[in-house]
Amino acid sequence: MIAAPRDPRGQKARDRRNTVLLHAVLIPLALLFLAPLWMMLVFSTHPETAIFSPAPPLWFGGSFGENFRGLQADTNFMRTLLNSVVIASVYTVLSMLLTSMGGYAFAKYEFRGKNILFGLIVATLTIPAFVTIIPQFILVARDLKMSNTFQAVILPSLANTIGIFYMRQAFQTVPTDLLHAARIDGAGELRIFWQVALPVVRPALAALAILLFLASWNDYLWPLIVLTQKDSYTMPVALGTLVGLTRVSWGGIMVGTAIATVPFLALFLALQRHFVAGIAGGAVKD
């Protein structure tokens, strides 16, 4: 039995109809997701009286400068923003280095107890973070005397389990024959790691960089505990001080959160192509 030929015009019409229906569903969802961000930007340009009026504003006003000056006077916000940029940047670079080395070792080297050790590392994911805060604070603040320093915020979570696991999975996609060929050509292990393996997993590195930067950028609890001087505050801790028992500076909070989105947005836009490739397809060689 000969099948009837498919109608190209009918198929195009169905594809067009499905596209329209898909956009009809996704566009309202996207607007719903963006609505809080839009209101944050709008509220940052209005006085607090307008924010809590019966008919809140939906368009920009002219009070952004006034709100920013109040925020700066209350928190020295530009200093705390610089602290966050430095801490998040240094943490991201160092954590990527350590977790990449750990993931590479677990993926490409054979040593006694490798599977047991990796299982123990993964098992740490089941330990609630709150359980480790007190001993971690005692170690960092009392024993090492690093309170109110960037090291106190950066060092404790550098070799994080998620990064090691993620990079192990990425390095497993690197052909072992490629590494053997580099060894035959006389390359040392460190050179193989830097010049052969890392370029192959570049999309995964970009995705990991965004995740690590975001985690450090939004971290509130640990910096709140280990930083007690205003000059060493990070941006989330500084914004938290605007919520008092008798007064909440909503205008300052809106301005601060609006400004705080800029560095992360810039990083995401710079790495978005690699981020999508790393999330969707894993590590692939360009």
C-alpha positions in Angstrom: 0.0 0.0 0.0 1.4 3.4 -1.0 1.1 6.1 1.5 -0.4 9.4 0.4 2.0 12.2 0.0 2.2 14.7 2.8 0.8 18.2 2.1 3.7 20.7 2.6 1.3 23.6 2.9 -0.8 21.8 5.6 2.3 21.0 7.5 3.5 24.6 7.4 0.1 25.8 8.6 0.2 23.3 11.5 3.7 24.4 12.4 2.6 28.0 12.3 -0.4 27.3 14.5 1.7 25.4 17.0 4.2 28.3 17.1 1.4 30.8 17.8 -0.1 28.7 20.5 3.4 28.2 22.1 4.1 31.9 22.1 0.6 32.6 23.4 1.4 30.6 26.5 5.0 31.5 27.0 4.7 35.3 26.6 2.3 35.8 29.5 4.5 33.5 31.7 7.5 35.6 30.7 5.7 38.8 31.6 4.6 37.3 34.9 8.2 36.4 35.7 9.5 39.8 34.7 6.8 41.8 36.6 8.6 41.8 40.0 11.8 42.9 38.4 10.0 45.7 36.6 8.3 46.8 39.8 11.7 46.8 41.6 13.1 49.2 38.9 10.0 51.4 39.0 9.9 51.6 42.9 13.6 52.5 43.0 12.7 55.8 41.3 9.8 56.7 43.6 9.6 57.9 47.2 8.3 55.4 49.8 4.9 57.2 50.0 4.3 56.3 46.4 5.4 52.7 46.8 2.6 52.1 49.4 0.0 54.3 47.8 -3.4 52.6 46.9 -2.5 52.9 43.3 1.2 52.0 43.1 3.2 53.6 40.2 3.8 51.6 37.0 6.3 53.9 35.4 9.5 55.5 36.4 9.7 58.6 38.7 12.3 61.1 39.6 13.4 60.0 43.1 16.2 57.6 42.2 19.0 60.0 43.2 17.3 60.8 46.5 16.8 57.1 47.3 20.4 56.4 46.4 21.8 59.2 48.5 19.8 57.8 51.5 21.0 54.3 50.8 24.6 55.5 50.6 24.3 57.5 53.8 22.8 54.5 55.7 25.1 51.7 54.5 28.1 53.2 52.6 26.6 51.1 49.8 29.3 51.6 47.2 31.9 50.2 49.6 29.8 47.2 50.3 29.1 46.7 46.6 32.9 46.8 45.9 33.4 44.2 48.7 30.8 41.9 47.1 32.4 42.3 43.6 35.9 41.4 45.0 34.7 38.5 47.2 32.5 37.0 44.5 35.1 37.4 41.8 38.0 35.9 43.8 35.8 33.1 45.1 34.6 32.2 41.6 38.1 32.0 40.2 39.6 30.1 43.1 36.7 27.7 43.4 36.7 27.0 39.7 40.4 26.2 39.9 40.0 23.8 42.9 36.9 22.1 41.7 38.2 21.7 38.2 41.4 20.0 39.6 39.3 17.8 41.8 36.9 16.8 39.1 39.7 16.1 36.6 41.4 13.8 39.2 38.2 11.9 39.8 37.4 11.6 36.1 40.8 10.8 34.6 43.1 9.3 37.2 42.9 5.9 38.9 44.0 5.6 42.5 43.1 3.4 45.5 39.8 4.3 47.2 38.8 6.8 44.4 35.1 5.7 44.4 34.9 5.6 48.1 36.4 9.1 48.4 34.1 10.5 45.7 31.1 8.9 47.4 32.0 10.5 50.7 32.3 13.9 49.0 28.9 13.5 47.4 27.5 12.4 50.7 28.3 15.8 52.2 25.4 17.1 50.2 23.1 15.5 52.7 24.6 17.5 55.6 22.5 20.6 56.3 24.6 23.8 56.0 23.3 25.0 59.4 25.0 22.0 61.1 28.5 23.2 60.1 28.1 26.9 60.8 29.0 26.9 64.5 32.2 24.7 64.2 33.1 26.6 61.0 32.7 30.0 62.8 34.8 28.7 65.8 37.6 27.6 63.4 37.6 30.8 61.3 36.9 33.4 63.9 38.5 32.0 67.1 41.3 29.7 65.9 42.4 31.4 62.7 41.4 34.9 63.9 40.1 35.9 60.4 36.9 37.8 61.4 36.0 40.8 59.3 38.3 39.7 56.5 37.6 38.6 52.9 39.4 35.4 53.6 36.8 34.5 56.2 34.1 34.7 53.6 35.9 33.1 50.7 37.9 30.2 52.1 35.4 27.9 53.8 33.4 27.0 50.8 36.0 27.0 48.0 36.2 23.3 47.3 32.4 22.8 47.1 30.8 19.4 46.4 28.6 20.6 43.5 31.5 22.0 41.6 33.6 18.9 42.0 30.7 16.7 40.9 29.8 18.9 38.0 33.4 19.1 36.7 33.9 15.4 37.1 30.9 14.8 34.8 32.3 17.3 32.4 35.8 15.9 32.3 34.4 12.4 31.7 33.4 13.6 28.2 37.0 14.4 27.3 38.5 11.5 25.2 41.2 9.7 27.1 43.0 9.1 23.9 43.4 12.8 23.5 45.3 12.9 26.9 47.4 9.9 26.0 48.4 11.6 22.7 49.5 14.7 24.6 51.6 12.5 27.0 53.2 10.8 24.0 54.1 14.3 22.6 55.9 14.9 25.9 53.4 17.2 27.7 53.4 17.1 31.5 50.3 16.5 33.5 49.9 20.1 34.5 50.2 21.2 30.9 47.7 18.6 29.8 45.2 19.9 32.3 45.6 23.5 31.3 46.1 23.3 27.6 44.2 20.1 26.6 41.5 19.2 29.1 40.3 22.7 30.3 39.7 24.1 26.7 37.5 21.1 25.9 35.2 21.7 28.9 35.0 25.5 28.4 31.2 25.5 28.2 31.0 23.7 31.5 33.4 26.1 33.1 31.3 29.1 32.0 28.2 27.5 33.5 30.0 26.8 36.7 31.4 30.3 36.9 27.9 31.8 36.7 26.6 29.4 39.4 29.5 30.0 41.7 29.4 33.8 41.3 25.6 33.8 41.9 26.0 31.7 45.1 28.7 34.0 46.5 26.9 37.2 45.3 23.7 36.3 47.1 25.2 34.7 50.2 23.8 36.3 53.3 24.0 34.0 56.4 27.8 33.3 56.6 28.9 36.9 55.8 26.4 38.1 58.4 27.9 35.9 61.0 31.6 36.4 60.3 31.6 40.1 59.3 30.7 42.5 62.1 32.2 45.8 60.9 30.3 47.9 58.5 33.3 48.6 56.3 33.6 44.8 55.6 29.9 44.1 54.9 28.9 42.6 51.7 26.0 43.9 49.7 23.3 41.5 51.0 24.3 42.1 54.6 24.3 45.9 54.0 20.8 45.7 52.5 19.6 43.6 55.5 20.5 46.4 57.9 17.9 48.6 56.2 15.2 46.4 57.8 14.8 47.7 61.3 12.4 47.2 64.2 10.6 50.6 63.6 11.6 51.6 60.1 12.2 49.8 56.8 13.9 51.8 54.0 12.0 50.4 51.1 13.3 53.0 48.7 16.9 52.2 49.6 16.3 48.5 49.3 14.8 48.9 45.8 17.7 51.0 44.7 20.3 48.6 46.2 18.7 45.5 44.7 18.4 47.2 41.3 22.1 48.2 41.3 23.1 44.7 42.6 21.6 43.0 39.5 24.0 44.8 37.2 27.3 42.9 37.8 25.6 39.5 37.6 23.7 40.5 34.5 26.9 41.6 32.9 28.6 38.3 33.7 25.6 36.3 32.4 25.5 38.2 29.1 29.2 37.7 28.6 29.0 34.0 29.2 25.5 33.1 28.1 26.5 31.3 24.9 28.8 29.0 26.8 26.3 28.8 29.7 23.6 27.5 27.4 25.9 25.0 25.8 27.2 23.8 29.1 23.7 23.3 30.6 22.0 21.9 27.5 24.7 19.7 25.9 27.4 19.2 28.5 31.0 19.9 27.7 31.7 19.8 24.0 34.7 20.8 22.1 34.4 23.8 19.8 
